Amino acid sequence: EVRLRGNGTVDPTKKPLYVVDGEVARFQDLNHINPEKIMSVNIIKGAAAAGKYVGENEGN
């Protein structure tokens, strides 16, 4: 289960982009990941995320 929490309100029109092992993944794909195999989780914000993955979230 993926939960998004923050100090403010989460904008429902902006969906997060999930990248697994360097590949863009759909939210549904996350159900097939074994939690015990996860070594780390990184959050990429702002220009760093936009520069590398711009336009990738269209189908999520």
Backbone hydrogen bonds, N-H to C=O, Kabsch-Sander energy under -0.5 kcal/mol:
donor,donor_aa,acceptor,acceptor_aa,energy
5,R,3,R,-0.5
14,K,11,D,-1.6
15,K,13,T,-0.7
18,Y,16,P,-0.5
18,Y,25,A,-0.7
20,V,23,E,-3.1
21,D,19,V,-0.5
23,E,20,V,-1.9
25,A,18,Y,-3.2
29,D,26,R,-0.8
30,L,26,R,-0.7
30,L,27,F,-1.2
31,N,28,Q,-1.2
32,H,29,D,-1.6
33,I,30,L,-1.4
37,K,34,N,-2.2
38,I,35,P,-1.1
39,M,37,K,-0.5
44,I,42,N,-0.5
45,K,43,I,-0.5
48,A,45,K,-0.9
49,A,45,K,-0.7
50,A,46,G,-2.6
51,G,47,A,-2.7
52,K,48,A,-1.2
53,Y,49,A,-2.5
54,V,50,A,-1.0
56,E,53,Y,-2.2
58,E,55,G,-0.9
60,N,57,N,-0.9
